[in-house]
């Protein structure tokens, strides 16, 4: 048993122990211990993943328990950790540790028994996700995948008293199961075609599959994993489930779980099938582009803070898919080096999003928790009530808007690089589509920044917009601590992306076959593919330096110029009264220009109505109008509701079989037996 | 001219089959139990005949065991259950007697149709018992499914067991003593468990109507 093996065992056992601790018996101390043990196990797993990524490996005979006769029992379980697994284990575990840590304080609002369920459930959720990463066989993967889905379902309906939570949970459960069905189809095709159920076996035999089987397996995997990832048009559960779940659960789901959908897609498309024809790539690119743009557009129109973040998850999944699609495209065009570049962008963005999205969700959780509303229009001024949280949210907002010196910038910048480098491929179709998509990506980034000006400004700045916001309490220290860890990662990976690229080097090599930087010692950016012959400048550090320099200059100039004499006067109040929150810019008002510009996309339902005049405090008469705008996704109305209600109807029909009558159950067996006998005779009997 | 024991075997098997079918016709529980006892006796006779014909002394033991358990002990137990627990004497059924009889015949036809073609491959004289055995199993199953009362369901299970036993003899001249002993012991345990179960049902619900489980309906 070597070190990585031991650490993995310790981490998985620790996570399970945390879960048991949480479930066992309520009690504040126990719940806290459960979260802390879970966070610790998660951190151990992160360390283990780093070890694997810098070159250590599990023994090929996977986990062996000491003292057993052979090391096989857990090998039979099918644990296997290749670089791709390790990278996603790292993604899952770093954020997992931070979120579990932050949850210690965040969950204090829940009564003890419910907290215990939440604590145990979240640790178990993490264990399931870690298992999804390190599963080396179809069976273990599917079991872990289903466990992950079911646990997250129960976490989503944690507030099961609320009707909307239950509805969101149902939608999530139905879509997840449909997705698992598609995944199952994909794996069954692969396993029967290659005669193996382990990744290595399938990967070895996949070359011999017929094109039709390969296409079907890929499409099924794209639908199944795309649903989990929140890819348009299979994203419907996401803006429903994330707001319904407790916010730390949303952080874990949105930041971490949906990445495993990408993991599955990479596993099937690039690892097992080893890439495919270029139309696969164009399909992924198209879906990625639609997801990115659609996600951000609906985020802008959304004033529910958690739904807004959920739509941004769709957007970021779209961005990652653009990277994946570009990598597949370059590979199908026979350019592994460019493929590695695009895939590096995708992997990095995956990790980055797993860092800044939980950061944002935790910040939103603090705001929502302390004000008791998810409506941004009723927040405001929170920066004075919770400066630490506001700072963390700000970092997250900068990162997700792809602004330096934070990590989001690095990955999107790499992605642009790969798109522009695509002009050297010589395929006209690829060049046209990549340049179009570069435009889409640019628009998406810009709109994301636009949206987060709103999200941060309306929520945290200016005056409180409601009583609740004015009286908001200070969130617990552990929450700020967890956010601090994530923010620190955002900053470090933004300034020194080499660290992340080094860790991604092995999976990149393995998936694309390109000779990407071979170890920690190499500056990976310079080792990265380099289409134009020159060297790709290590921009983030440079930009950071420029920014710092700019700030320094500004500071010096300010010091040198004598500050003008300060002349304090009352604020101009429009001739009315002391400024109130009603004079503030609203989220709806902020978003309105874009909504107006893109009327044809949004198709909003607008209503302006006269509300009865009230007598304001200054005594005059005011005419007031209320303007409401409702924007719903066109696809949601029919598709998801249809699927959900159809499933419910089907379940009702099936539940009629569950009569609770012993005779009925026996009767089913009897009828089945008779049917089978008839079948045997009709098919197999050759007659006397 | 087939040897006498083989003809006797056929007759004994016929008795097993006919009693199985007749058990579908009874309205009174005691009559049902009596029929089961007769059927078990016929099964024991079959075992004895096979033991004699094929010089398999362990089958004698089996035959004796069958007499002891299936002819004497179990029917006695069932009668006691009926008497002690005050189970209504009438068999309460989902299918009418006429329908049951017709279905029983249909099951017989089915098993002959399905299993008949297979039988000749087992090159043993008594392989002809197989369709009968399967028919008995199916009829027992139907009894299990179509009768309301727990006691009658137990009888259905026992009839099925007789059918399995017969099939075992038909194909292998005894499933092997150990297996058979295990089976018999199993049966006894089953009967005892059923007995306790009925007792509990009686105590808890004041009746032994399996229909009451419908309360589970969601």
Contacts between the chains, C-beta under 8 A, distances in Angstrom:
chain1	res1	chain2	res2	distance
A	655	B	218	6.1
A	658	B	217	7.4
A	658	B	218	6.1
A	659	B	214	6.6
A	659	B	217	5.7
A	660	B	213	5.5
A	660	B	214	5.2
A	660	B	215	6.9
A	660	B	216	3.1
A	660	B	217	4.3
A	660	B	218	7.4
A	661	B	210	7.8
A	661	B	211	6.8
A	661	B	213	6.3
A	661	B	214	5.4
A	661	B	217	7.8
A	662	B	153	7.8
A	662	B	210	4.8
A	662	B	213	5.6
A	663	B	94	6.7
A	663	B	145	5.8
A	663	B	146	7.4
A	663	B	148	7.2
A	663	B	210	6.8
A	663	B	211	7.6
A	666	B	141	7.7
A	666	B	144	5.6
A	666	B	145	4.6
A	667	B	145	4.8
A	669	B	141	7.9
A	670	B	141	5.3
A	670	B	142	6.7
A	670	B	144	7.8
A	670	B	145	4.9
A	673	B	138	7.7
A	673	B	141	7.0
A	674	B	107	8.0
A	674	B	110	6.8
A	674	B	138	7.5
A	677	B	110	6.4
A	677	B	111	7.6
A	677	B	114	4.7
A	678	B	110	7.4
A	678	B	114	7.3
A	680	B	114	6.4
A	681	B	113	6.1
A	681	B	114	4.4
A	681	B	117	7.8
A	685	B	114	6.9
A	685	B	117	5.0
A	685	B	118	7.7
A	686	B	117	6.6
A	687	B	117	5.5
A	688	B	116	6.1
A	688	B	117	4.7
A	688	B	120	6.5
